[in-house]
Amino acid sequence: MSVNVRFAPSPTGLLHVGNVRAALLNWLFARQQGGQFLLRFDDTDAERSRDDYIEAIRHDLRWLGLDWDQEARQSQRLERYHASAEHLKEQGRLYPCYETAEELSIKRRLQLGRGLPPVYDRAALKLTQADREKLEAEGKKPHWRFKLDTDQRVEWTDLIRGPQSIDPASLSDPVLIRADGTFLYMLPSTVDDMDFSISHVVRGEDHVTNSGQQIQIFEALGGTAPLFAHYPLLKGKGGDKFSKRAGSGSIAALRDEAGLEPQAIISFIARLGSSDPIEPFVDVAPLRDGFEFSKFSKSSAIFDEDELDQVNAKILHQLSYQDVKDRALLADLREDFWLAVRGNLEHFNDVARWRKVVLGPLDPVIMDDDCAFLAEAAELLPQTLAGDSWKAWTSAIKQATGRKGKALFLPLRQALTGEDHGPEMATLLPLIGRARAQARLKGERA
């Protein structure tokens, strides 16, 4: 079987962790199987869909390294959806309904009050042609529902959840077309999956019921449903439903505000909810080659921001100078600087702190009791600083002052870097330079 998958975001906002997970799992499967990855914009909501969101989604996917083989926009395929709707009407599978949202809400409340499931009662099917004409003469425009076949259960084998069985009689006939004539998700998605020969639909478990309904729409349109893989949804660290509050889960925020690496996001999300351990991968190949639906659990996966930060730090510690040299924060800095500081980075933005340590200006941190000690250390500073200078210099200071251990090393680090911890001073000292180091030891901003 040729593998064709799709990622179908609605361009009504920025990409967030949840839908990037859908994109990534589809992409990994397609690339492993030598298949095709379709980027489809579900932009039938003309009021909320925006071109700048489309471009932002493209930008985020490229930044993450997720390329696509084909692109489509639903707004350019409306004629195809209308033709499919007419086909369903001719079959008697798409029927007009005239209830308002308020009337439907009252029906649901009455059903629940009687202990019945809130399933649409198909009252519209009892309307005569004369009834419909009268309603439309009163200015009521119909929405259109797909008539489910309730005679038998819909069954399929899900690649993650295993055997699935849904009783259509327990479901309301889904609305496919709104009263204003615009399409809801289900019909355009089904038509596109047929037209683009989608072989596998990989999406969240909140679509399981949709899949049961869509299988019948595929069949009514003369198509064959793809294989389905419904993965469990994310939960927050406390076990609550994962929230994208204040945009914190957007890829743009993770990149531009949190300073996360694309490889960290990919490494973390790819194995969430699977039996494989989460590990930092600079190269996506191991994630691609080891991808299997059977490894995914049916239980919700926990999105732990702290764990993501840990993965990010490990990624940074692996990156070579060639990987990062073109970034603005490394302007005017050489490979020796990167190799010195990368092991102390949690986010790439931390480079700014160590850039300031090396290039200045920096206010030294000096305790009153250490002023004389640091002044003497300044006098002992070697004329030329190299990789072995720190050891020779601190040995000379120890001999001259009698200080050792923390009393020797911490005041020097604080004066030279303004920090209590950080990269090895043996590598930092030559980068700081003699003039700047001597000035800081004397308490001067440098």
N, C-alpha and C positions, 0 to 999 in steps of 0.2 A: 504494500500500500504506500502510495506517495503521501508524505506528511505535509499538510498545509495547516498552519495555525494562524490565529489572529489576535491582536491586541486592539481593543476597541474603546478608547477613552472618549468621554464626552468633553468637548472643549469649552466647559463652563467654569473652569477653575484650573489651578495648578496641579501638576502631578504630585501625588502623595505616596507615602510608603505602601499603602494598601494596593493602589493600582499599579505601582511599579512591581510589586510582587507578582501580579498577574502577568505583566509584560515579561518579567524575567523567567518565570517558569515556562511560559510559552516559547520564549527565545531559546532557552537551554535545550528544550526538547527538539525544537526545529533544527538547531545547529548540530545536535548530536545525531539526528536521523538524516542529515543532509536534505532537510525539507525547506519549505518556504515560510517566511514570517511576514504576515500582512499587517500593516499599520492602518487601521480603519477609524476614521473620525466619525463618531455618532453625533452628528451636528444637525439633527432634524429640529431641535429646539432653537429656532431662529432668534428668539428673543434673548436667550441667555448665552448662546454660542458666540465666541469671539475669535477673530483671526489671530489676535495677539496670544491667546491661550494655545492655539494650534502651533504657533511658532515656538512658544515656551515649552510645549510638550516635546516637539522635535529636538529642541536644544537640550533638554534634560536627558532624553534617550541617548543622544549622541554622546553627551558627557559621561553617561554611565557605560558607554561602549556597546549599546544595544542597537545594532543596525537593522534595517528592514529591507525586504526585497521588493515590496510593492506597497503603494499607498492608495487609499480610496476615501472619498467623503460622501456620506449618505445624502447630503443636501444636493448632490449632483446626480442622484439616482432615483428621484421622486417618481418619475414616470414608471419606472420598473415596479415600485411599490404599489402605485395606483393600479397597474395592470394585474398584479397579484391579488389585490383586494377585490377587483372585479371578478376574478376567477373564483374566489371563495364565495362571493355573493351568488354567483351563478350556481354554485354547488349547494347553496343553502347553508353554508357553514359560517357565514358572516351576516349578522342580522342587526337591524337598527333598534336602539333603545332610547327612550325619551325621559327617563327619570333624572331629576336633578340630583346633585350631590347631597342636598339636604334630605330629599326623599329616600335616597339609598341609605343614608345614615339612620333614618327612622326605622327602615326595614331591618337593618342590622341590630338595632337596639331591641326591637320587638322579638327577633329570633333569639337573641341572647337571653332575654327575659323569660323565654319559654324553655330555655335549656337546649336550644337548637344551634347547630353551627351556622355562622353568618355567611351562608352561601346564597348567591343571587338566585332568585326564584323563577327566572325565565318568564316573567310576566309579559315581557315585550313580545314573546312568540305568540301570545294569544291575541295580539292586536290584529284587527282586520285592516285591509287597505284603506277603508274609509276612516278608521280610527287614526291611522298614521297621517292621512291627508289632513284631517281635522287638527291634529297636534301641530303639524307643520304650518298650517294656516294661522295658528295662534302664535307662530314665531318660534316654536321649539325646534331646535336642530338636534338630530340624533347623534349619539356616539354608537360605535359599532363593536359588537362582541363576537368572538369566535365561539361557535357552538361545539363544545367538547363532546366526543363520543363517550358516553357513560356506560356503555354495555360491557366493557372489559377494562381491566387494569392496564396501566402503561408500565412496562418493565424493561429494564436495561441493566447492563453490568457496568458500573462505574469503575474507572481505573484506580481510584483511590478508596472509595467507599464500599466497593463490592456490589452485590446484587441490590437493585433498587426497585421498588414497586409503589406506584401511586394510584389511588382510586380517583378517577376524574369526577365521580359523583360527589366527592367531598370538597370539590373546588368550585369556585365561581367561574363562569365563562369569562375568560380574560378580555378586557377592552383592548382592541388593537388600534382604533382610530378615535380621536377625541371629537367632541361636538364641533370644534372649529376646523375640523378636517386634517389636523396634524396627526402624525403617527406616533404611537408610543413605541417603546423599545422592541417589542417582541416580533412584529411582522418584518420590519426592515432588517433586523438581525438575522432572522431565519432566511429571508430571501438572499441576503448577502452571503450567508454561509453556503447556500446552494450554488450561487453564481460564481463564487470564488473557490469552489470545491474544497471547503474547509473539512479536513478529515478528523480533527480533534478539537474539542472546545474545552479549554482548561480555565476554570474560573472558581470563585468562592462558593462555599456550601450554601450561601443564601440564595443561590440560583437553582437549587435542586428541584423545587416545585416548578419553576419556569421551564426546566428541561422537560419535565413530564408533559407540560402543555405544548412546548415547542415541537416535541416529537410528533404530536398529532398534526401540527401545522405543516411540518415537513411532508408528512404523508398526504395531507389534503392538497398540497401543491405539487404532488407527484415526485417528491424528492425522497432521499434516504437520510436519516439523521446521522450526524457524525458520532464518533465516540466521545464520551464525556469523562472528565476528571474534575471532581469538585474537592478542592482543598479546604481545610478548616480555616476559619477566620482568625485574625490576630486578637489577642487580649493584652491589656496593659499589664504592667508589672504586678499590680495588686490583684490581678485576675478579673478586673473589670473590663467591659467592652472597650476596645482600643479607640482612643479619641484623637482626632486631628485638631485639637483645640488650638486656636490662635495661629493656625498655619504652621505649628511647630513640626508637623509631620510632612510638610511639603519638601520635595527634593531641593527646591531653590533655597529653602531655609536651612536644610542640612548642609548644603554646599556653601552658601554665602554667609550664613550667620554662625552655624556650628563649626564650619571649616572641616567637614568630613571629606574623606577621599572616596572617589567612586568605587574603587576596589573594596573598600570597607563595607559600603552599603551592599554591594553585590555579594560579597562573601557572607555577610550576616543574613541577608534576606533569603538567599538561595537555599539554605539548609534549615531555616526556621520550620519547626514542626516535623522535621524528618529524623530518621534514626542516625544520620551522619552527624558527627560533631561539627560545631561551628569553628572554622579555622580561617586564618587570614591568607588569602590567595591574591598575589599580585597578578598572576596569570589566570584567566578564567578557565583554561583547558581542563584542570582536574574537576571543576564543578560541572562542566559540560559532559565530560566523559563518564562521570559517576552518577549522572542524573537518572533516577528511576522513580516512577510514580508509586511503586510498591513500598518505597522507603518512607512515605508520608503517613503520618498518624491521622486518625479520625478526630483526635482531640485538638482543641484550640492551641495555637502556638502563642508563646509569651513574647511580646516585644519589650525588651529590656534595654533602655537607652544606655545604661551603664555598661552593659555587655557590648553594645555597639561601639562605645567609646574605646573600650579595651581592644576590640578588633582593629579600630582605626589606628590606635597607637602602634600595634604590631605591624600593620601595613606600612606606616611611616618608617619604622625601624628597618624595613627591608628595601625601601626605595633607593635606587642609585641616584647619583648626582645628575645623570643624563635624564632620569625620569622627571626631575623637578627644576632643572637649571633655568628654564624659560619663565618661571613664575616671578612676578614683580618683587616679592619680598626677598628674592635672592639676587636682585640686581647688585652688581659690584662686589659680589661675594663669590669665593672660589669653592672648589670641591672640598678643600680641607675644612672649611667652615661647616659644610653640610655633614661631612663624616663625623665632625666633632659633636654636633648638636642633635642629630636625628634620633639618637637613642633616648633623648630626654623630651621628645615631643609627644603630646597626646593628640594635638590638632596642628595642622600645618600653620595656622595663625600664630602658634607659639613661637614660630621663627622670629616674629617681630621683637619679642623680648630679648632673644639672644643676639639678634642683629644690633639692637641698641647696646648690649653689653660689649660687643666687638667694635662697633663704629662710633658709639656715643651719640650725643652727650648723655652721661649718666651721673646721678648723684650717689656718691659712695655711702655705704652704711657703716658708720664708725661709732663704737661705744667710747665714752669718755675715758674709760680705763685702758683703752687700746691705742690712744693717740701716740704716745711715746714709742710703743712697740712698733707701730706701723711706720712711723718716721724713720726708725732705725732700719726697718725692712726696706724702705725706699732707698736708703743709702747703699744697701747691699745688693740691689737689683743689678743683674748682669748687664753689660753694655749691649750684648747681642742675645736675643731670645730665640731659642730653638726647642726641639722636642724634649731635650734632656735638661733644659734650664730650670724647670720647676723643682726637680729633685735636688739639683745642686744648690739652688737658691734657698729652699726651705731648710736644707741641712746647715747652710751657713747661718741662717736666722736662728735656728735651734741652738747652735753652738754659741752664738753671740748673746742670746737673751735667756737661754735656759728653758724656754717654752717648748712644750711637746703636745702631741695629740690634738684634741679639739681646741685647746687654748692657743695652739699654734696655727692650725689650718683654718678654723672658722673665721677669725677676724680678717685673714687675708682674702678668703672667698667673698666675705661681705663687702669689703672695701673695693675689691676689683670688679665684682659682678652685681652687687646690691641684693644678692640672693643667699639663702642658707644652703641650698642644694643646687645641683646642676651637673653639666658635663665635667669630664676630667679637667682639672685645672692645668695639667701638663699640656693638654691640647689647646685650651682656651688662651693661656698666657701669651704665646707667640701671636695669636690672632688679635689680641687686644693691643699689643705693641708696647714698647718700652715707655714712650713719652706719655701715653694715656695711662698706663699702669702707674707710673711714678706720680702723676698728678692726683690720681684717685687715692693712692696711699697717703698723700699729704692732705686729704680731705677736700680736694678741689673737684668741681664738676668737670668731667672730661669724657 
